Amino acid sequence: MAEKRKYKKRYCKYCEAKVDFMDYKDAGALRFSLSERYKIMPRRLTGNCKRHQDMIAVVIKRARAAALVPYTVTRKAVVTAPFENLK
């Protein structure tokens, strides 16, 4: 049989920082949970726990509704540094 791959243990950086509340207006902090096409990154890639991943999803959806973060970007509009204008 094939050997199992050994991955490094991912940890939730929000649990480590003891974050209880996330603000949708802080678009710069959301960039760690968004891909270059502004999609929400999954838990298996970010290492977030379920509680904080759910909070991030709600915050990103609120920021999208308030037009702070775009919904998606087409392939042609992808830029090299997408988070420069988020401050």
N, CA, C and O atoms as a GROMACS GRO file, in nm:
protein
  348
    1MET      N    1   0.082  -0.118   0.000
    1MET     CA    2   0.000   0.000   0.000
    1MET      C    3   0.087   0.125   0.000
    1MET      O    4   0.202   0.124   0.043
    2ALA      N    5   0.029   0.230  -0.048
    2ALA     CA    6   0.101   0.357  -0.052
    2ALA      C    7   0.111   0.416   0.088
    2ALA      O    8   0.023   0.397   0.172
    3GLU      N    9   0.219   0.488   0.110
    3GLU     CA   10   0.238   0.552   0.241
    3GLU      C   11   0.146   0.672   0.253
    3GLU      O   12   0.117   0.741   0.156
    4LYS      N   13   0.102   0.696   0.374
    4LYS     CA   14   0.021   0.815   0.399
    4LYS      C   15   0.110   0.938   0.397
    4LYS      O   16   0.223   0.935   0.447
    5ARG      N   17   0.058   1.043   0.341
    5ARG     CA   18   0.134   1.168   0.342
    5ARG      C   19   0.124   1.230   0.479
    5ARG      O   20   0.019   1.228   0.542
    6LYS      N   21   0.234   1.285   0.524
    6LYS     CA   22   0.234   1.350   0.654
    6LYS      C   23   0.231   1.501   0.632
    6LYS      O   24   0.321   1.559   0.572
    7TYR      N   25   0.126   1.561   0.680
    7TYR     CA   26   0.109   1.705   0.668
    7TYR      C   27   0.141   1.771   0.801
    7TYR      O   28   0.125   1.712   0.907
    8LYS      N   29   0.184   1.893   0.791
    8LYS     CA   30   0.209   1.969   0.912
    8LYS      C   31   0.076   2.007   0.975
    8LYS      O   32  -0.019   2.041   0.904
    9LYS      N   33   0.069   2.001   1.107
    9LYS     CA   34  -0.055   2.032   1.178
    9LYS      C   35  -0.087   2.180   1.162
    9LYS      O   36  -0.007   2.265   1.201
   10ARG      N   37  -0.204   2.210   1.106
   10ARG     CA   38  -0.247   2.348   1.092
   10ARG      C   39  -0.320   2.390   1.219
   10ARG      O   40  -0.385   2.308   1.284
   11TYR      N   41  -0.307   2.515   1.252
   11TYR     CA   42  -0.371   2.565   1.372
   11TYR      C   43  -0.453   2.689   1.338
   11TYR      O   44  -0.428   2.756   1.239
   12CYS      N   45  -0.549   2.716   1.420
   12CYS     CA   46  -0.636   2.831   1.400
   12CYS      C   47  -0.568   2.954   1.461
   12CYS      O   48  -0.549   2.961   1.582
   13LYS      N   49  -0.533   3.048   1.377
   13LYS     CA   50  -0.465   3.168   1.428
   13LYS      C   51  -0.560   3.257   1.507
   13LYS      O   52  -0.515   3.338   1.588
   14TYR      N   53  -0.690   3.242   1.485
   14TYR     CA   54  -0.787   3.321   1.560
   14TYR      C   55  -0.805   3.265   1.701
   14TYR      O   56  -0.826   3.341   1.795
   15CYS      N   57  -0.798   3.133   1.717
   15CYS     CA   58  -0.803   3.074   1.851
   15CYS      C   59  -0.678   3.112   1.929
   15CYS      O   60  -0.684   3.140   2.049
   16GLU      N   61  -0.565   3.112   1.861
   16GLU     CA   62  -0.440   3.146   1.927
   16GLU      C   63  -0.440   3.291   1.975
   16GLU      O   64  -0.385   3.323   2.081
   17ALA      N   65  -0.501   3.380   1.895
   17ALA     CA   66  -0.510   3.521   1.933
   17ALA      C   67  -0.631   3.551   2.021
   17ALA      O   68  -0.650   3.666   2.062
   18LYS      N   69  -0.712   3.449   2.049
   18LYS     CA   70  -0.833   3.461   2.132
   18LYS      C   71  -0.929   3.567   2.079
   18LYS      O   72  -0.972   3.656   2.152
   19VAL      N   73  -0.960   3.556   1.950
   19VAL     CA   74  -1.052   3.650   1.885
   19VAL      C   75  -1.195   3.605   1.908
   19VAL      O   76  -1.231   3.491   1.880
   20ASP      N   77  -1.277   3.697   1.961
   20ASP     CA   78  -1.418   3.666   1.984
   20ASP      C   79  -1.509   3.739   1.886
   20ASP      O   80  -1.623   3.698   1.865
   21PHE      N   81  -1.459   3.847   1.826
   21PHE     CA   82  -1.542   3.929   1.737
   21PHE      C   83  -1.459   3.970   1.617
   21PHE      O   84  -1.343   4.010   1.631
   22MET      N   85  -1.518   3.962   1.499
   22MET     CA   86  -1.453   4.007   1.376
   22MET      C   87  -1.538   4.116   1.314
   22MET      O   88  -1.661   4.106   1.311
   23ASP      N   89  -1.474   4.219   1.264
   23ASP     CA   90  -1.544   4.332   1.208
   23ASP      C   91  -1.538   4.325   1.056
   23ASP      O   92  -1.430   4.305   0.999
   24TYR      N   93  -1.651   4.340   0.991
   24TYR     CA   94  -1.655   4.332   0.845
   24TYR      C   95  -1.592   4.455   0.780
   24TYR      O   96  -1.556   4.451   0.662
   25LYS      N   97  -1.577   4.563   0.854
   25LYS     CA   98  -1.520   4.686   0.798
   25LYS      C   99  -1.369   4.679   0.784
   25LYS      O  100  -1.310   4.760   0.713
   26ASP      N  101  -1.305   4.584   0.850
   26ASP     CA  102  -1.160   4.568   0.842
   26ASP      C  103  -1.127   4.475   0.726
   26ASP      O  104  -1.098   4.357   0.745
   27ALA      N  105  -1.131   4.530   0.605
   27ALA     CA  106  -1.111   4.448   0.484
   27ALA      C  107  -0.968   4.397   0.473
   27ALA      O  108  -0.945   4.294   0.410
   28GLY      N  109  -0.873   4.467   0.531
   28GLY     CA  110  -0.734   4.423   0.525
   28GLY      C  111  -0.712   4.294   0.601
   28GLY      O  112  -0.629   4.212   0.561
   29ALA      N  113  -0.785   4.273   0.709
   29ALA     CA  114  -0.770   4.150   0.787
   29ALA      C  115  -0.837   4.032   0.718
   29ALA      O  116  -0.804   3.917   0.746
   30LEU      N  117  -0.929   4.059   0.628
   30LEU     CA  118  -1.000   3.951   0.559
   30LEU      C  119  -0.918   3.890   0.446
   30LEU      O  120  -0.951   3.781   0.398
   31ARG      N  121  -0.813   3.955   0.404
   31ARG     CA  122  -0.738   3.908   0.288
   31ARG      C  123  -0.670   3.773   0.311
   31ARG      O  124  -0.638   3.704   0.214
   32PHE      N  125  -0.648   3.735   0.437
   32PHE     CA  126  -0.587   3.605   0.464
   32PHE      C  127  -0.684   3.491   0.443
   32PHE      O  128  -0.644   3.375   0.433
   33SER      N  129  -0.812   3.523   0.437
   33SER     CA  130  -0.914   3.420   0.417
   33SER      C  131  -0.974   3.425   0.278
   33SER      O  132  -1.070   3.353   0.250
   34LEU      N  133  -0.920   3.509   0.190
   34LEU     CA  134  -0.970   3.522   0.053
   34LEU      C  135  -0.860   3.481  -0.045
   34LEU      O  136  -0.742   3.506  -0.022
   35SER      N  137  -0.901   3.419  -0.154
   35SER     CA  138  -0.805   3.385  -0.258
   35SER      C  139  -0.780   3.507  -0.347
   35SER      O  140  -0.839   3.613  -0.324
   36GLU      N  141  -0.694   3.494  -0.446
   36GLU     CA  142  -0.664   3.606  -0.535
   36GLU      C  143  -0.782   3.644  -0.622
   36GLU      O  144  -0.786   3.752  -0.681
   37ARG      N  145  -0.881   3.554  -0.630
   37ARG     CA  146  -1.004   3.585  -0.704
   37ARG      C  147  -1.118   3.619  -0.609
   37ARG      O  148  -1.235   3.617  -0.648
   38TYR      N  149  -1.083   3.650  -0.484
   38TYR     CA  150  -1.176   3.693  -0.380
   38TYR      C  151  -1.278   3.586  -0.344
   38TYR      O  152  -1.393   3.617  -0.312
   39LYS      N  153  -1.239   3.462  -0.349
   39LYS     CA  154  -1.324   3.353  -0.301
   39LYS      C  155  -1.282   3.318  -0.159
   39LYS      O  156  -1.167   3.338  -0.121
   40ILE      N  157  -1.376   3.267  -0.081
   40ILE     CA  158  -1.346   3.230   0.057
   40ILE      C  159  -1.263   3.102   0.056
   40ILE      O  160  -1.301   3.002  -0.005
   41MET      N  161  -1.149   3.106   0.126
   41MET     CA  162  -1.061   2.989   0.132
   41MET      C  163  -1.121   2.885   0.227
   41MET      O  164  -1.178   2.921   0.329
   42PRO      N  165  -1.108   2.756   0.194
   42PRO     CA  166  -1.164   2.652   0.280
   42PRO      C  167  -1.081   2.630   0.407
   42PRO      O  168  -0.966   2.673   0.416
   43ARG      N  169  -1.141   2.563   0.503
   43ARG     CA  170  -1.075   2.536   0.631
   43ARG      C  171  -0.949   2.452   0.614
   43ARG      O  172  -0.851   2.473   0.685
   44ARG      N  173  -0.952   2.360   0.522
   44ARG     CA  174  -0.836   2.272   0.507
   44ARG      C  175  -0.712   2.346   0.459
   44ARG      O  176  -0.601   2.298   0.479
   45LEU      N  177  -0.730   2.461   0.396
   45LEU     CA  178  -0.616   2.541   0.351
   45LEU      C  179  -0.575   2.646   0.452
   45LEU      O  180  -0.456   2.673   0.468
   46THR      N  181  -0.670   2.707   0.520
   46THR     CA  182  -0.637   2.812   0.616
   46THR      C  183  -0.602   2.758   0.753
   46THR      O  184  -0.526   2.820   0.826
   47GLY      N  185  -0.657   2.641   0.790
   47GLY     CA  186  -0.630   2.584   0.920
   47GLY      C  187  -0.721   2.638   1.028
   47GLY      O  188  -0.698   2.611   1.146
   48ASN      N  189  -0.825   2.712   0.991
   48ASN     CA  190  -0.916   2.767   1.091
   48ASN      C  191  -1.005   2.659   1.149
   48ASN      O  192  -1.032   2.557   1.086
   49CYS      N  193  -1.048   2.683   1.273
   49CYS     CA  194  -1.144   2.592   1.334
   49CYS      C  195  -1.283   2.622   1.277
   49CYS      O  196  -1.302   2.724   1.210
   50LYS      N  197  -1.378   2.535   1.304
   50LYS     CA  198  -1.512   2.552   1.247
   50LYS      C  199  -1.579   2.680   1.295
   50LYS      O  200  -1.644   2.749   1.216
   51ARG      N  201  -1.564   2.711   1.421
   51ARG     CA  202  -1.627   2.830   1.478
   51ARG      C  203  -1.578   2.958   1.410
   51ARG      O  204  -1.657   3.044   1.372
   52HIS      N  205  -1.446   2.970   1.394
   52HIS     CA  206  -1.390   3.090   1.334
   52HIS      C  207  -1.411   3.093   1.182
   52HIS      O  208  -1.425   3.200   1.124
   53GLN      N  209  -1.414   2.977   1.119
   53GLN     CA  210  -1.441   2.974   0.975
   53GLN      C  211  -1.583   3.021   0.947
   53GLN      O  212  -1.607   3.092   0.848
   54ASP      N  213  -1.678   2.982   1.032
   54ASP     CA  214  -1.816   3.029   1.016
   54ASP      C  215  -1.824   3.180   1.036
   54ASP      O  216  -1.896   3.250   0.964
   55MET      N  217  -1.750   3.231   1.135
   55MET     CA  218  -1.748   3.376   1.160
   55MET      C  219  -1.689   3.451   1.040
   55MET      O  220  -1.741   3.555   1.000
   56ILE      N  221  -1.582   3.397   0.984
   56ILE     CA  222  -1.517   3.460   0.869
   56ILE      C  223  -1.611   3.463   0.750
   56ILE      O  224  -1.618   3.563   0.678
   57ALA      N  225  -1.683   3.353   0.727
   57ALA     CA  226  -1.777   3.347   0.614
   57ALA      C  227  -1.885   3.454   0.628
   57ALA      O  228  -1.918   3.521   0.530
   58VAL      N  229  -1.939   3.472   0.748
   58VAL     CA  230  -2.042   3.573   0.770
   58VAL      C  231  -1.985   3.713   0.749
   58VAL      O  232  -2.049   3.798   0.687
   59VAL      N  233  -1.864   3.737   0.802
   59VAL     CA  234  -1.801   3.869   0.790
   59VAL      C  235  -1.772   3.902   0.645
   59VAL      O  236  -1.794   4.015   0.601
   60ILE      N  237  -1.722   3.806   0.568
   60ILE     CA  238  -1.691   3.831   0.427
   60ILE      C  239  -1.819   3.858   0.349
   60ILE      O  240  -1.821   3.945   0.262
   61LYS      N  241  -1.924   3.784   0.379
   61LYS     CA  242  -2.051   3.807   0.310
   61LYS      C  243  -2.108   3.945   0.342
   61LYS      O  244  -2.168   4.009   0.256
   62ARG      N  245  -2.091   3.990   0.466
   62ARG     CA  246  -2.135   4.124   0.502
   62ARG      C  247  -2.052   4.230   0.432
   62ARG      O  248  -2.105   4.332   0.388
   63ALA      N  249  -1.921   4.208   0.422
   63ALA     CA  250  -1.833   4.303   0.354
   63ALA      C  251  -1.865   4.309   0.205
   63ALA      O  252  -1.855   4.415   0.144
   64ARG      N  253  -1.903   4.197   0.147
   64ARG     CA  254  -1.943   4.196   0.006
   64ARG      C  255  -2.072   4.275  -0.014
   64ARG      O  256  -2.085   4.349  -0.111
   65ALA      N  257  -2.166   4.259   0.077
   65ALA     CA  258  -2.294   4.330   0.066
   65ALA      C  259  -2.273   4.481   0.083
   65ALA      O  260  -2.347   4.560   0.026
   66ALA      N  261  -2.174   4.519   0.162
   66ALA     CA  262  -2.143   4.661   0.184
   66ALA      C  263  -2.047   4.715   0.078
   66ALA      O  264  -2.004   4.830   0.086
   67ALA      N  265  -2.013   4.634  -0.021
   67ALA     CA  266  -1.926   4.671  -0.132
   67ALA      C  267  -1.784   4.705  -0.088
   67ALA      O  268  -1.718   4.788  -0.152
   68LEU      N  269  -1.736   4.643   0.020
   68LEU     CA  270  -1.599   4.661   0.063
   68LEU      C  271  -1.506   4.560  -0.003
   68LEU      O  272  -1.387   4.584  -0.022
   69VAL      N  273  -1.564   4.444  -0.037
   69VAL     CA  274  -1.491   4.336  -0.102
   69VAL      C  275  -1.573   4.292  -0.221
   69VAL      O  276  -1.695   4.274  -0.208
   70PRO      N  277  -1.512   4.272  -0.338
   70PRO     CA  278  -1.592   4.227  -0.453
   70PRO      C  279  -1.635   4.082  -0.437
   70PRO      O  280  -1.574   4.004  -0.364
   71TYR      N  281  -1.742   4.046  -0.508
   71TYR     CA  282  -1.790   3.908  -0.501
   71TYR      C  283  -1.692   3.812  -0.566
   71TYR      O  284  -1.638   3.724  -0.499
   72THR      N  285  -1.667   3.828  -0.693
   72THR     CA  286  -1.567   3.748  -0.762
   72THR      C  287  -1.502   3.834  -0.868
   72THR      O  288  -1.551   3.941  -0.903
   73VAL      N  289  -1.392   3.785  -0.919
   73VAL     CA  290  -1.319   3.854  -1.025
   73VAL      C  291  -1.304   3.756  -1.139
   73VAL      O  292  -1.273   3.638  -1.117
   74THR      N  293  -1.324   3.802  -1.261
   74THR     CA  294  -1.308   3.713  -1.376
   74THR      C  295  -1.160   3.684  -1.398
   74THR      O  296  -1.075   3.754  -1.345
   75ARG      N  297  -1.131   3.583  -1.474
   75ARG     CA  298  -0.991   3.547  -1.501
   75ARG      C  299  -0.914   3.659  -1.567
   75ARG      O  300  -0.796   3.679  -1.541
   76LYS      N  301  -0.981   3.732  -1.653
   76LYS     CA  302  -0.913   3.838  -1.726
   76LYS      C  303  -0.882   3.958  -1.637
   76LYS      O  304  -0.789   4.034  -1.665
   77ALA      N  305  -0.959   3.975  -1.530
   77ALA     CA  306  -0.940   4.091  -1.443
   77ALA      C  307  -0.849   4.062  -1.324
   77ALA      O  308  -0.829   4.151  -1.241
   78VAL      N  309  -0.795   3.941  -1.312
   78VAL     CA  310  -0.709   3.908  -1.199
   78VAL      C  311  -0.579   3.988  -1.212
   78VAL      O  312  -0.516   3.990  -1.318
   79VAL      N  313  -0.540   4.053  -1.102
   79VAL     CA  314  -0.420   4.133  -1.102
   79VAL      C  315  -0.313   4.061  -1.019
   79VAL      O  316  -0.342   3.966  -0.947
   80THR      N  317  -0.189   4.109  -1.031
   80THR     CA  318  -0.079   4.042  -0.962
   80THR      C  319  -0.085   4.063  -0.811
   80THR      O  320  -0.052   3.972  -0.735
   81ALA      N  321  -0.125   4.182  -0.768
   81ALA     CA  322  -0.136   4.211  -0.624
   81ALA      C  323  -0.277   4.258  -0.592
   81ALA      O  324  -0.303   4.378  -0.590
   82PRO      N  325  -0.368   4.165  -0.569
   82PRO     CA  326  -0.510   4.202  -0.556
   82PRO      C  327  -0.544   4.278  -0.429
   82PRO      O  328  -0.648   4.345  -0.424
   83PHE      N  329  -0.460   4.269  -0.326
   83PHE     CA  330  -0.496   4.328  -0.197
   83PHE      C  331  -0.429   4.463  -0.173
   83PHE      O  332  -0.431   4.512  -0.060
   84GLU      N  333  -0.371   4.523  -0.275
   84GLU     CA  334  -0.308   4.654  -0.256
   84GLU      C  335  -0.411   4.762  -0.225
   84GLU      O  336  -0.386   4.850  -0.143
   85ASN      N  337  -0.527   4.756  -0.289
   85ASN     CA  338  -0.626   4.861  -0.268
   85ASN      C  339  -0.710   4.839  -0.143
   85ASN      O  340  -0.786   4.928  -0.105
   86LEU      N  341  -0.697   4.722  -0.075
   86LEU     CA  342  -0.767   4.700   0.051
   86LEU      C  343  -0.679   4.748   0.165
   86LEU      O  344  -0.572   4.692   0.189
   87LYS      N  345  -0.722   4.849   0.234
   87LYS     CA  346  -0.641   4.900   0.348
   87LYS      C  347  -0.724   4.929   0.466
   87LYS      O  348  -0.673   4.972   0.569
   0.00000   0.00000   0.00000
